[in-house]
Amino acid sequence: MFAALTAKDGTLAVFSAQRAELVSGGSDYSVTIRLHDGDIVHVNPARGDGRRASFATYDVPLSMPAVPAFRARGIHERELTLPELLRAIERPAGAVTKAQAEAGLYRRAAQVAVLFFLPLLAVSQARPPARSASGFGLVLGVGIVIVYNEFSLFGERLGFTARVEPLPAQAASFVPFAGLCIVLFLVFSLLPGAAPLGRAATALTGLKRGRPVSV
C-alpha cells in the first residue's frame, strides 16, 4: 500500500504499508484507512528536511464529500401514489393540475393492463419459421412493445396539455396494441399451418424474389 497526503501548510506525508483496510466511522459516515506494518515520511518542502518513522498500525482519516439531502416528494405527478393521483383529480393543488393527474393515472393503468396482453404477444412470436433458428420473432416483439410505449408516452403528454382528453389519448395507443396481441395469438393458435411469423417471412421472401406468395 502506498499513499501520499498534502496538508494545508504544504507538509507532505508519504505512507507505505504491507496491507491496509477501510474502516467505517459508523453513524457519521466517515471512512478511515487503517495501515498495518509500514513507514511514514514527513517532508517539509519549505525547510527541505523530513523525518521517518515506522508503525505497526496507523489510521488515516478520509474526507468524504457532503451528501445533499433529497428534496421533498410530491412536486411532480410521477412522484404521486395512485391514491394521491385520485385526490389530485378531485382537488387539484400545487404544481399538479387535474389534466396531469388524469393523464398520469390512465398511463399507469394502461401499463398494468398491458401485462395481461404481453403473454399473448410473446406466444405468437415465439415459434420461428420452419427449419430456422432465427430470433426475428423476439426482435419483432420487442419492437412492437417499444413502439407502443412511445405512443403511450406521447398520449400522456397530450393529456398534460388539456387540449386532448387524457383517457382517449391513452386509449388510442392501448386499444390497437391489445387488439394486435389478441389477433396475433388467435392466428397462431387457431389457424393451421406455420406460425404467423413463418407466414410473414415466406411472404416477404416471395415479394423479394418478385413473385406473389399465398399465405
N, C-alpha and C positions, 0 to 999 in steps of 0.2 A: 504494500500500500504506500503510495506517495502522494503528498498534498502540499500545497503552499497557500498561505494566507497573508494578506497585507493589511496591517492595522491603519487606523486613521492618521497616526503620526508618521506613517511611512515605514515602520518597522516590519520586516519580512520574517515570517515564521515558516520554516520548511520542516515537514514531518516525513518520516519513513518508518514503516512498521511491518512486522511479519504478517499480521492479519488485522482486520477491522470489522466492526459490525455497527448497524444502525440501531439506535435505541430511541424509542418513542418517549416523549415527555409526559404523556398522559392527557389530562383534560385541557392543557394549554396548547396542544397540537405542536409542540416544539420537537425538534429532531436533533439528536446528538450522535456524532461519530465517535465510537469508542475504539481507540487504537490499542494494540497489545504488542509488547516486546519490540520497542523501536527507539529511535533517536529523534531529537528535536534540535534544530539550529535556529537561533535568533540572530538576524543580521540587521544592523543599523546602517543604511546606506549613507546617512549624513556624516557619521563618525568613521565609517569604513571599518568597523570591527564587528565582531559577533561572538556568540558563546554557544556551546554544545552541551547537551545533557541527554542521558539515557533514561528510559522509563519502562516500567512493566505494564502500566495501564494509564492511558491519557484520554480525557474526554474533550472533544472539540465541538462546541455548540454550533448549529447551523441556523442562519437567519432565514426563516420561511416567509414568503410573501403573504401579505394580508389577504384573506379570502372575503370578497364582498358579500354582503348579505343579500339574499334573494328578495326581490320585490314582492309585494303582496299579490295574491292571486285574485283574479276576477276582473282584470282590465279588459280582456278580450273575450269574445263569446266562445272561443275554442277552449278557454280555461274554466268554463262553467260546467257543472254537472247537469245531468238531464233534469232533475227537479228544479235546479236553478234556471235552466232554459225555459221550462214551463212557466215559472213565476215571472221571468222576464217578458214572456209573450203577453201575459195578463197585465203586468205592471212594469212597462219599460222604464229603466232608470239608468243614469250614468252614461257610459260610453256605448252600451249595448242597446240598439233600437229593437223594436218589435220585428221588423223585417230581418235583421241579422239573427235574432233568436230563432225565428221560424226557419230560416234557411239552414242554420246550423243543426237544428233539431231534425229536420227532414233528411239532411245528408247523413247524419248519424244513423237514423232509422233505415235509410237505404243501404248503408254499409253493413248493417246487421242482417237485413233481409237478403243481401247478395250471397251470404254464406250458405243459404239453402239452395241456391241455384248453381254454385260453383261445382259441386259434385256432378251435376248433370253435364256441365261443360267438360269436366275432366274425363268422364267416362266416354263421351262422344269423340274425344280427341286422343284417347289412349291407344287405340289399335292402329298400328302403322299400315301402309299399303302392303298388299300381299308380296311375299318374298322380299321384304325390305325391313331393315332395322333402323330406318330413318327416324329422327326425333323431330320431324317437322310439325307433328301434331302438338307437341309440347310448346314449340316456339309460337305456333298459331294461337294456342290457347292463352299463353301469357300475353301475346299481342292484343287479343280481344279484351282481356281484363284491363290492360294498360289504357287502351282507347276508351273503354267505359269509364275508368276512373277520371280521366281528363275531362270527359264530357260532364261527369257528375260534379267535378270541381267547378267547371265553368257554369253549370246551373246554379250552384251555391252562390257564386259571385254575382250572377244576375239577380238572384234573390236579395242579395245585400243592397242592391241599388234601389229596391222597392218599385222599379219600373215593370218588373215581371213578378207575378205571384210566386212565392218560393216553392209551393207544392207542385204546380205544373212544371216549373223549371227543373225540378229534380226528377219528376216522373218522366220527362221527355227523354232522359237517358236510361233510367232504370227499367221502364216497361219494355223498350226494344231489347235491352240486354237479357232480361228474364225470358222474353219470348224466344230469342235466339237460342238460349240454352235449352229450352224445352223442345224446340223444333229439332235441333241437332241430336238431342237424346232420343227422341221418337224415331228419327230416321235411322239412327244407329241400332235401336233395339227392335223395331218393328219391320223395317223393310229388309227383304232378303238380299244376299249378295255381299259385296265388300262394304267396309265401313265408309262413312261419309268422306273421310279423309282420303281413302283409297279411290273413291269415285271422282273426287275433285282432282287428285293427281293424274288419274287416267284422262280426264277431260282436258287438263292443261297440256298433257303430253300430246294429245291429238291435235289441239289447236296449234301447238308449236310446230308440228310436222305438216300443217296445212290441210288437214282433213278432219271433218266433224266426227265426233265420237259420241255414241249414245251412252248416257249414264243413268 
